[in-house]
Amino acid sequence: MATRKMTFTVPEDVAGQLVHRIPARDRSRYVSHAIADKLREREQRLIRACEMAGGDAELLTMERDWAAPNEQVRNHQLLARSKRL
């Protein structure tokens, strides 16, 4: 797996806990796994929020209302381009 060296600033108490609890040879792997876990959790929360919003009739109506003007603008732009050709 390709890797990338990165620099982060963390609060002193977090850095101290990391240094005292995780051996030096394991810190990069530990931090990488912790970040990956948090990113997966965030993705799952986003998926759940989208699923919840997808079932909300009021939100679906709002999405359609917002999409309609965009679709009209897009159609107008396509028509204008075709007239220029």
Gaussian input, Z-matrix of N, CA and C with variables (Angstrom, degrees):
# hf/3-21g

backbone

0 1
 N
 C     1     B1
 C     2     B2     1     A1
 N     3     B3     2     A2     1     D1
 C     4     B4     3     A3     2     D2
 C     5     B5     4     A4     3     D3
 N     6     B6     5     A5     4     D4
 C     7     B7     6     A6     5     D5
 C     8     B8     7     A7     6     D6
 N     9     B9     8     A8     7     D7
 C    10    B10     9     A9     8     D8
 C    11    B11    10    A10     9     D9
 N    12    B12    11    A11    10    D10
 C    13    B13    12    A12    11    D11
 C    14    B14    13    A13    12    D12
 N    15    B15    14    A14    13    D13
 C    16    B16    15    A15    14    D14
 C    17    B17    16    A16    15    D15
 N    18    B18    17    A17    16    D16
 C    19    B19    18    A18    17    D17
 C    20    B20    19    A19    18    D18
 N    21    B21    20    A20    19    D19
 C    22    B22    21    A21    20    D20
 C    23    B23    22    A22    21    D21
 N    24    B24    23    A23    22    D22
 C    25    B25    24    A24    23    D23
 C    26    B26    25    A25    24    D24
 N    27    B27    26    A26    25    D25
 C    28    B28    27    A27    26    D26
 C    29    B29    28    A28    27    D27
 N    30    B30    29    A29    28    D28
 C    31    B31    30    A30    29    D29
 C    32    B32    31    A31    30    D30
 N    33    B33    32    A32    31    D31
 C    34    B34    33    A33    32    D32
 C    35    B35    34    A34    33    D33
 N    36    B36    35    A35    34    D34
 C    37    B37    36    A36    35    D35
 C    38    B38    37    A37    36    D36
 N    39    B39    38    A38    37    D37
 C    40    B40    39    A39    38    D38
 C    41    B41    40    A40    39    D39
 N    42    B42    41    A41    40    D40
 C    43    B43    42    A42    41    D41
 C    44    B44    43    A43    42    D42
 N    45    B45    44    A44    43    D43
 C    46    B46    45    A45    44    D44
 C    47    B47    46    A46    45    D45
 N    48    B48    47    A47    46    D46
 C    49    B49    48    A48    47    D47
 C    50    B50    49    A49    48    D48
 N    51    B51    50    A50    49    D49
 C    52    B52    51    A51    50    D50
 C    53    B53    52    A52    51    D51
 N    54    B54    53    A53    52    D52
 C    55    B55    54    A54    53    D53
 C    56    B56    55    A55    54    D54
 N    57    B57    56    A56    55    D55
 C    58    B58    57    A57    56    D56
 C    59    B59    58    A58    57    D57
 N    60    B60    59    A59    58    D58
 C    61    B61    60    A60    59    D59
 C    62    B62    61    A61    60    D60
 N    63    B63    62    A62    61    D61
 C    64    B64    63    A63    62    D62
 C    65    B65    64    A64    63    D63
 N    66    B66    65    A65    64    D64
 C    67    B67    66    A66    65    D65
 C    68    B68    67    A67    66    D66
 N    69    B69    68    A68    67    D67
 C    70    B70    69    A69    68    D68
 C    71    B71    70    A70    69    D69
 N    72    B72    71    A71    70    D70
 C    73    B73    72    A72    71    D71
 C    74    B74    73    A73    72    D72
 N    75    B75    74    A74    73    D73
 C    76    B76    75    A75    74    D74
 C    77    B77    76    A76    75    D75
 N    78    B78    77    A77    76    D76
 C    79    B79    78    A78    77    D77
 C    80    B80    79    A79    78    D78
 N    81    B81    80    A80    79    D79
 C    82    B82    81    A81    80    D80
 C    83    B83    82    A82    81    D81
 N    84    B84    83    A83    82    D82
 C    85    B85    84    A84    83    D83
 C    86    B86    85    A85    84    D84
 N    87    B87    86    A86    85    D85
 C    88    B88    87    A87    86    D86
 C    89    B89    88    A88    87    D87
 N    90    B90    89    A89    88    D88
 C    91    B91    90    A90    89    D89
 C    92    B92    91    A91    90    D90
 N    93    B93    92    A92    91    D91
 C    94    B94    93    A93    92    D92
 C    95    B95    94    A94    93    D93
 N    96    B96    95    A95    94    D94
 C    97    B97    96    A96    95    D95
 C    98    B98    97    A97    96    D96
 N    99    B99    98    A98    97    D97
 C   100   B100    99    A99    98    D98
 C   101   B101   100   A100    99    D99
 N   102   B102   101   A101   100   D100
 C   103   B103   102   A102   101   D101
 C   104   B104   103   A103   102   D102
 N   105   B105   104   A104   103   D103
 C   106   B106   105   A105   104   D104
 C   107   B107   106   A106   105   D105
 N   108   B108   107   A107   106   D106
 C   109   B109   108   A108   107   D107
 C   110   B110   109   A109   108   D108
 N   111   B111   110   A110   109   D109
 C   112   B112   111   A111   110   D110
 C   113   B113   112   A112   111   D111
 N   114   B114   113   A113   112   D112
 C   115   B115   114   A114   113   D113
 C   116   B116   115   A115   114   D114
 N   117   B117   116   A116   115   D115
 C   118   B118   117   A117   116   D116
 C   119   B119   118   A118   117   D117
 N   120   B120   119   A119   118   D118
 C   121   B121   120   A120   119   D119
 C   122   B122   121   A121   120   D120
 N   123   B123   122   A122   121   D121
 C   124   B124   123   A123   122   D122
 C   125   B125   124   A124   123   D123
 N   126   B126   125   A125   124   D124
 C   127   B127   126   A126   125   D125
 C   128   B128   127   A127   126   D126
 N   129   B129   128   A128   127   D127
 C   130   B130   129   A129   128   D128
 C   131   B131   130   A130   129   D129
 N   132   B132   131   A131   130   D130
 C   133   B133   132   A132   131   D131
 C   134   B134   133   A133   132   D132
 N   135   B135   134   A134   133   D133
 C   136   B136   135   A135   134   D134
 C   137   B137   136   A136   135   D135
 N   138   B138   137   A137   136   D136
 C   139   B139   138   A138   137   D137
 C   140   B140   139   A139   138   D138
 N   141   B141   140   A140   139   D139
 C   142   B142   141   A141   140   D140
 C   143   B143   142   A142   141   D141
 N   144   B144   143   A143   142   D142
 C   145   B145   144   A144   143   D143
 C   146   B146   145   A145   144   D144
 N   147   B147   146   A146   145   D145
 C   148   B148   147   A147   146   D146
 C   149   B149   148   A148   147   D147
 N   150   B150   149   A149   148   D148
 C   151   B151   150   A150   149   D149
 C   152   B152   151   A151   150   D150
 N   153   B153   152   A152   151   D151
 C   154   B154   153   A153   152   D152
 C   155   B155   154   A154   153   D153
 N   156   B156   155   A155   154   D154
 C   157   B157   156   A156   155   D155
 C   158   B158   157   A157   156   D156
 N   159   B159   158   A158   157   D157
 C   160   B160   159   A159   158   D158
 C   161   B161   160   A160   159   D159
 N   162   B162   161   A161   160   D160
 C   163   B163   162   A162   161   D161
 C   164   B164   163   A163   162   D162
 N   165   B165   164   A164   163   D163
 C   166   B166   165   A165   164   D164
 C   167   B167   166   A166   165   D165
 N   168   B168   167   A167   166   D166
 C   169   B169   168   A168   167   D167
 C   170   B170   169   A169   168   D168
 N   171   B171   170   A170   169   D169
 C   172   B172   171   A171   170   D170
 C   173   B173   172   A172   171   D171
 N   174   B174   173   A173   172   D172
 C   175   B175   174   A174   173   D173
 C   176   B176   175   A175   174   D174
 N   177   B177   176   A176   175   D175
 C   178   B178   177   A177   176   D176
 C   179   B179   178   A178   177   D177
 N   180   B180   179   A179   178   D178
 C   181   B181   180   A180   179   D179
 C   182   B182   181   A181   180   D180
 N   183   B183   182   A182   181   D181
 C   184   B184   183   A183   182   D182
 C   185   B185   184   A184   183   D183
 N   186   B186   185   A185   184   D184
 C   187   B187   186   A186   185   D185
 C   188   B188   187   A187   186   D186
 N   189   B189   188   A188   187   D187
 C   190   B190   189   A189   188   D188
 C   191   B191   190   A190   189   D189
 N   192   B192   191   A191   190   D190
 C   193   B193   192   A192   191   D191
 C   194   B194   193   A193   192   D192
 N   195   B195   194   A194   193   D193
 C   196   B196   195   A195   194   D194
 C   197   B197   196   A196   195   D195
 N   198   B198   197   A197   196   D196
 C   199   B199   198   A198   197   D197
 C   200   B200   199   A199   198   D198
 N   201   B201   200   A200   199   D199
 C   202   B202   201   A201   200   D200
 C   203   B203   202   A202   201   D201
 N   204   B204   203   A203   202   D202
 C   205   B205   204   A204   203   D203
 C   206   B206   205   A205   204   D204
 N   207   B207   206   A206   205   D205
 C   208   B208   207   A207   206   D206
 C   209   B209   208   A208   207   D207
 N   210   B210   209   A209   208   D208
 C   211   B211   210   A210   209   D209
 C   212   B212   211   A211   210   D210
 N   213   B213   212   A212   211   D211
 C   214   B214   213   A213   212   D212
 C   215   B215   214   A214   213   D213
 N   216   B216   215   A215   214   D214
 C   217   B217   216   A216   215   D215
 C   218   B218   217   A217   216   D216
 N   219   B219   218   A218   217   D217
 C   220   B220   219   A219   218   D218
 C   221   B221   220   A220   219   D219
 N   222   B222   221   A221   220   D220
 C   223   B223   222   A222   221   D221
 C   224   B224   223   A223   222   D222
 N   225   B225   224   A224   223   D223
 C   226   B226   225   A225   224   D224
 C   227   B227   226   A226   225   D225
 N   228   B228   227   A227   226   D226
 C   229   B229   228   A228   227   D227
 C   230   B230   229   A229   228   D228
 N   231   B231   230   A230   229   D229
 C   232   B232   231   A231   230   D230
 C   233   B233   232   A232   231   D231
 N   234   B234   233   A233   232   D232
 C   235   B235   234   A234   233   D233
 C   236   B236   235   A235   234   D234
 N   237   B237   236   A236   235   D235
 C   238   B238   237   A237   236   D236
 C   239   B239   238   A238   237   D237
 N   240   B240   239   A239   238   D238
 C   241   B241   240   A240   239   D239
 C   242   B242   241   A241   240   D240
 N   243   B243   242   A242   241   D241
 C   244   B244   243   A243   242   D242
 C   245   B245   244   A244   243   D243
 N   246   B246   245   A245   244   D244
 C   247   B247   246   A246   245   D245
 C   248   B248   247   A247   246   D246
 N   249   B249   248   A248   247   D247
 C   250   B250   249   A249   248   D248
 C   251   B251   250   A250   249   D249
 N   252   B252   251   A251   250   D250
 C   253   B253   252   A252   251   D251
 C   254   B254   253   A253   252   D252

   B1=1.4434
   B2=1.5308
   B3=1.3098
   B4=1.4558
   B5=1.5248
   B6=1.3086
   B7=1.4580
   B8=1.5132
   B9=1.3237
   B10=1.4574
   B11=1.5131
   B12=1.3018
   B13=1.4475
   B14=1.5229
   B15=1.3368
   B16=1.4666
   B17=1.5251
   B18=1.3144
   B19=1.4492
   B20=1.5247
   B21=1.3303
   B22=1.4556
   B23=1.5150
   B24=1.2936
   B25=1.4531
   B26=1.5183
   B27=1.3294
   B28=1.4577
   B29=1.5221
   B30=1.3156
   B31=1.4582
   B32=1.5304
   B33=1.3110
   B34=1.4703
   B35=1.5181
   B36=1.3371
   B37=1.4630
   B38=1.5329
   B39=1.3299
   B40=1.4652
   B41=1.5313
   B42=1.3269
   B43=1.4677
   B44=1.5259
   B45=1.3145
   B46=1.4594
   B47=1.5168
   B48=1.3196
   B49=1.4683
   B50=1.5247
   B51=1.3240
   B52=1.4611
   B53=1.5317
   B54=1.3119
   B55=1.4692
   B56=1.5233
   B57=1.3460
   B58=1.4647
   B59=1.5254
   B60=1.3044
   B61=1.4659
   B62=1.5205
   B63=1.3249
   B64=1.4724
   B65=1.5281
   B66=1.3208
   B67=1.4737
   B68=1.5333
   B69=1.3089
   B70=1.4694
   B71=1.5202
   B72=1.3227
   B73=1.4736
   B74=1.5221
   B75=1.3421
   B76=1.4662
   B77=1.5355
   B78=1.3163
   B79=1.4783
   B80=1.5196
   B81=1.2988
   B82=1.4798
   B83=1.5184
   B84=1.3302
   B85=1.4595
   B86=1.5411
   B87=1.3220
   B88=1.4586
   B89=1.5399
   B90=1.3181
   B91=1.4702
   B92=1.5283
   B93=1.3247
   B94=1.4754
   B95=1.5187
   B96=1.3275
   B97=1.4698
   B98=1.5223
   B99=1.3370
   B100=1.4641
   B101=1.5272
   B102=1.3137
   B103=1.4699
   B104=1.5242
   B105=1.3213
   B106=1.4732
   B107=1.5278
   B108=1.3439
   B109=1.4712
   B110=1.5209
   B111=1.3254
   B112=1.4663
   B113=1.5305
   B114=1.3160
   B115=1.4648
   B116=1.5330
   B117=1.3326
   B118=1.4749
   B119=1.5221
   B120=1.3341
   B121=1.4669
   B122=1.5215
   B123=1.3180
   B124=1.4704
   B125=1.5233
   B126=1.3287
   B127=1.4643
   B128=1.5290
   B129=1.3355
   B130=1.4707
   B131=1.5295
   B132=1.3348
   B133=1.4759
   B134=1.5276
   B135=1.3205
   B136=1.4649
   B137=1.5252
   B138=1.3179
   B139=1.4674
   B140=1.5258
   B141=1.3403
   B142=1.4720
   B143=1.5270
   B144=1.3359
   B145=1.4670
   B146=1.5244
   B147=1.3147
   B148=1.4710
   B149=1.5193
   B150=1.3221
   B151=1.4687
   B152=1.5277
   B153=1.3359
   B154=1.4647
   B155=1.5266
   B156=1.3257
   B157=1.4647
   B158=1.5125
   B159=1.3367
   B160=1.4516
   B161=1.5169
   B162=1.3101
   B163=1.4601
   B164=1.5101
   B165=1.3179
   B166=1.4596
   B167=1.5296
   B168=1.3166
   B169=1.4671
   B170=1.5243
   B171=1.3202
   B172=1.4651
   B173=1.5278
   B174=1.3335
   B175=1.4601
   B176=1.5241
   B177=1.3196
   B178=1.4624
   B179=1.5259
   B180=1.3222
   B181=1.4674
   B182=1.5200
   B183=1.3272
   B184=1.4669
   B185=1.5227
   B186=1.3272
   B187=1.4608
   B188=1.5202
   B189=1.3295
   B190=1.4684
   B191=1.5251
   B192=1.3306
   B193=1.4639
   B194=1.5286
   B195=1.3247
   B196=1.4560
   B197=1.5222
   B198=1.3050
   B199=1.4596
   B200=1.5251
   B201=1.3236
   B202=1.4659
   B203=1.5217
   B204=1.3504
   B205=1.4731
   B206=1.5260
   B207=1.3266
   B208=1.4673
   B209=1.5180
   B210=1.3101
   B211=1.4549
   B212=1.5303
   B213=1.3251
   B214=1.4672
   B215=1.5276
   B216=1.3313
   B217=1.4691
   B218=1.5185
   B219=1.3191
   B220=1.4620
   B221=1.5359
   B222=1.3168
   B223=1.4654
   B224=1.5218
   B225=1.3389
   B226=1.4641
   B227=1.5274
   B228=1.3461
   B229=1.4593
   B230=1.5225
   B231=1.3220
   B232=1.4617
   B233=1.5289
   B234=1.3077
   B235=1.4622
   B236=1.5209
   B237=1.3249
   B238=1.4580
   B239=1.5138
   B240=1.3138
   B241=1.4672
   B242=1.5345
   B243=1.3228
   B244=1.4604
   B245=1.5302
   B246=1.3107
   B247=1.4614
   B248=1.5244
   B249=1.3396
   B250=1.4722
   B251=1.5161
   B252=1.3271
   B253=1.4717
   B254=1.4703
   A1=108.46
   A2=116.13
   A3=120.81
   A4=109.32
   A5=115.86
   A6=120.45
   A7=109.55
   A8=114.79
   A9=121.08
   A10=108.01
   A11=116.51
   A12=121.10
   A13=108.02
   A14=115.60
   A15=121.18
   A16=108.86
   A17=115.87
   A18=121.42
   A19=108.87
   A20=115.88
   A21=121.74
   A22=109.47
   A23=115.91
   A24=121.74
   A25=106.81
   A26=116.04
   A27=121.27
   A28=108.79
   A29=116.57
   A30=118.74
   A31=110.89
   A32=115.61
   A33=121.20
   A34=112.62
   A35=118.00
   A36=119.42
   A37=111.50
   A38=117.56
   A39=121.05
   A40=109.45
   A41=116.25
   A42=120.10
   A43=110.12
   A44=116.99
   A45=120.52
   A46=112.24
   A47=116.40
   A48=120.20
   A49=111.09
   A50=116.31
   A51=120.41
   A52=110.28
   A53=116.25
   A54=121.14
   A55=110.94
   A56=116.94
   A57=119.85
   A58=113.43
   A59=117.59
   A60=120.16
   A61=115.31
   A62=116.68
   A63=120.19
   A64=108.81
   A65=117.66
   A66=119.53
   A67=110.97
   A68=116.28
   A69=122.12
   A70=112.35
   A71=117.18
   A72=120.53
   A73=112.73
   A74=117.68
   A75=121.93
   A76=113.83
   A77=118.02
   A78=120.37
   A79=113.25
   A80=118.34
   A81=119.56
   A82=110.44
   A83=116.46
   A84=119.98
   A85=110.67
   A86=116.12
   A87=120.83
   A88=111.05
   A89=115.59
   A90=120.30
   A91=110.03
   A92=117.49
   A93=120.69
   A94=111.20
   A95=116.55
   A96=120.34
   A97=111.12
   A98=116.68
   A99=120.16
   A100=110.92
   A101=117.21
   A102=121.20
   A103=110.06
   A104=116.81
   A105=120.18
   A106=110.70
   A107=116.82
   A108=120.25
   A109=111.10
   A110=117.50
   A111=120.83
   A112=111.21
   A113=117.32
   A114=120.34
   A115=110.86
   A116=116.90
   A117=120.07
   A118=111.07
   A119=116.89
   A120=120.48
   A121=110.73
   A122=115.71
   A123=120.00
   A124=110.96
   A125=116.23
   A126=121.12
   A127=110.65
   A128=116.43
   A129=120.30
   A130=111.16
   A131=117.13
   A132=119.67
   A133=110.53
   A134=116.20
   A135=120.26
   A136=110.85
   A137=116.66
   A138=120.79
   A139=110.11
   A140=116.58
   A141=119.67
   A142=111.44
   A143=116.73
   A144=120.16
   A145=110.64
   A146=116.94
   A147=120.53
   A148=111.23
   A149=116.25
   A150=119.55
   A151=110.16
   A152=116.62
   A153=119.94
   A154=110.57
   A155=116.12
   A156=120.33
   A157=110.85
   A158=117.21
   A159=120.98
   A160=113.12
   A161=117.03
   A162=120.53
   A163=113.17
   A164=117.84
   A165=122.35
   A166=109.25
   A167=116.04
   A168=120.90
   A169=111.45
   A170=117.78
   A171=120.72
   A172=110.56
   A173=117.03
   A174=119.87
   A175=111.89
   A176=117.32
   A177=120.01
   A178=110.93
   A179=116.27
   A180=120.56
   A181=110.30
   A182=116.93
   A183=120.64
   A184=110.66
   A185=117.72
   A186=121.01
   A187=110.84
   A188=116.46
   A189=119.43
   A190=110.96
   A191=116.57
   A192=120.48
   A193=110.96
   A194=117.40
   A195=121.11
   A196=110.91
   A197=117.54
   A198=121.06
   A199=111.83
   A200=117.39
   A201=120.61
   A202=113.00
   A203=120.51
   A204=119.09
   A205=112.38
   A206=116.95
   A207=119.53
   A208=110.68
   A209=117.04
   A210=121.40
   A211=110.39
   A212=117.12
   A213=120.95
   A214=110.71
   A215=116.65
   A216=120.68
   A217=109.70
   A218=116.99
   A219=121.27
   A220=110.54
   A221=117.21
   A222=120.78
   A223=111.01
   A224=117.20
   A225=121.59
   A226=110.27
   A227=117.54
   A228=121.03
   A229=111.34
   A230=117.20
   A231=120.28
   A232=111.08
   A233=116.24
   A234=120.49
   A235=110.44
   A236=117.96
   A237=121.56
   A238=111.35
   A239=117.59
   A240=121.29
   A241=110.49
   A242=116.31
   A243=118.79
   A244=111.11
   A245=118.39
   A246=121.54
   A247=111.23
   A248=116.45
   A249=120.69
   A250=111.73
   A251=115.69
   A252=119.44
   A253=109.03
   D1=135.79
   D2=177.03
   D3=-69.77
   D4=148.59
   D5=179.40
   D6=-127.61
   D7=162.67
   D8=176.96
   D9=-138.69
   D10=132.21
   D11=177.15
   D12=-81.46
   D13=130.87
   D14=-178.51
   D15=-133.56
   D16=155.20
   D17=177.30
   D18=-118.98
   D19=130.67
   D20=179.20
   D21=-127.27
   D22=152.55
   D23=172.07
   D24=-107.68
   D25=127.89
   D26=179.48
   D27=-127.10
   D28=155.95
   D29=177.75
   D30=-58.68
   D31=148.55
   D32=-176.86
   D33=-56.46
   D34=-40.70
   D35=-178.60
   D36=-66.04
   D37=-36.03
   D38=177.73
   D39=-67.54
   D40=-44.97
   D41=178.70
   D42=-60.51
   D43=-42.30
   D44=179.61
   D45=-62.15
   D46=-43.09
   D47=178.30
   D48=-63.25
   D49=-42.18
   D50=179.25
   D51=-60.82
   D52=-47.93
   D53=-177.84
   D54=-63.05
   D55=-40.42
   D56=-176.91
   D57=-78.81
   D58=-28.39
   D59=-173.27
   D60=-100.42
   D61=-25.08
   D62=-174.57
   D63=-117.48
   D64=124.13
   D65=178.19
   D66=-58.67
   D67=147.01
   D68=-176.39
   D69=-52.41
   D70=-40.57
   D71=-176.65
   D72=-69.10
   D73=-15.89
   D74=-177.44
   D75=-106.41
   D76=-3.90
   D77=-172.07
   D78=-64.33
   D79=-44.87
   D80=-179.22
   D81=-61.32
   D82=-44.62
   D83=179.40
   D84=-64.39
   D85=-41.30
   D86=-179.96
   D87=-61.68
   D88=-48.37
   D89=-179.47
   D90=-65.08
   D91=-41.06
   D92=178.89
   D93=-60.66
   D94=-43.74
   D95=179.33
   D96=-66.73
   D97=-40.39
   D98=179.06
   D99=-62.53
   D100=-43.30
   D101=178.72
   D102=-65.29
   D103=-44.81
   D104=179.64
   D105=-60.45
   D106=-41.77
   D107=178.23
   D108=-61.82
   D109=-45.22
   D110=179.90
   D111=-64.51
   D112=-38.32
   D113=178.41
   D114=-65.96
   D115=-40.17
   D116=176.22
   D117=-63.32
   D118=-43.03
   D119=177.79
   D120=-60.06
   D121=-44.04
   D122=-180.00
   D123=-62.55
   D124=-43.33
   D125=178.78
   D126=-61.05
   D127=-42.79
   D128=179.64
   D129=-64.63
   D130=-39.82
   D131=177.11
   D132=-63.14
   D133=-41.14
   D134=178.79
   D135=-64.07
   D136=-42.91
   D137=178.38
   D138=-61.02
   D139=-46.36
   D140=179.21
   D141=-61.69
   D142=-41.50
   D143=179.34
   D144=-63.46
   D145=-41.53
   D146=178.15
   D147=-64.93
   D148=-41.00
   D149=178.79
   D150=-63.86
   D151=-41.37
   D152=179.04
   D153=-65.31
   D154=-44.34
   D155=-179.60
   D156=-67.02
   D157=-33.55
   D158=-178.97
   D159=-64.43
   D160=-23.34
   D161=179.78
   D162=-95.12
   D163=0.32
   D164=-177.73
   D165=-90.62
   D166=112.00
   D167=-176.28
   D168=-60.59
   D169=-37.99
   D170=-179.58
   D171=-64.50
   D172=-43.05
   D173=177.87
   D174=-65.92
   D175=-38.43
   D176=177.38
   D177=-61.50
   D178=-40.94
   D179=177.27
   D180=-62.63
   D181=-44.27
   D182=178.78
   D183=-61.59
   D184=-41.93
   D185=179.12
   D186=-61.52
   D187=-43.23
   D188=178.92
   D189=-64.71
   D190=-40.30
   D191=179.34
   D192=-62.96
   D193=-39.46
   D194=179.26
   D195=-72.66
   D196=-33.79
   D197=-177.23
   D198=-74.23
   D199=-32.91
   D200=-175.52
   D201=-56.99
   D202=-50.72
   D203=178.99
   D204=-61.42
   D205=-37.46
   D206=178.40
   D207=-62.80
   D208=-40.69
   D209=178.72
   D210=-65.69
   D211=-39.60
   D212=178.55
   D213=-64.43
   D214=-42.27
   D215=178.37
   D216=-63.51
   D217=-45.06
   D218=-179.93
   D219=-60.28
   D220=-44.19
   D221=178.84
   D222=-63.29
   D223=-41.57
   D224=178.60
   D225=-62.39
   D226=-42.31
   D227=179.07
   D228=-63.80
   D229=-41.77
   D230=178.71
   D231=-64.28
   D232=-41.66
   D233=178.42
   D234=-63.34
   D235=-43.83
   D236=179.28
   D237=-62.28
   D238=-40.86
   D239=178.95
   D240=-64.61
   D241=-42.02
   D242=-177.75
   D243=-67.17
   D244=-30.12
   D245=178.22
   D246=-71.45
   D247=-30.23
   D248=179.26
   D249=-72.53
   D250=-26.10
   D251=-177.71
   D252=-78.18

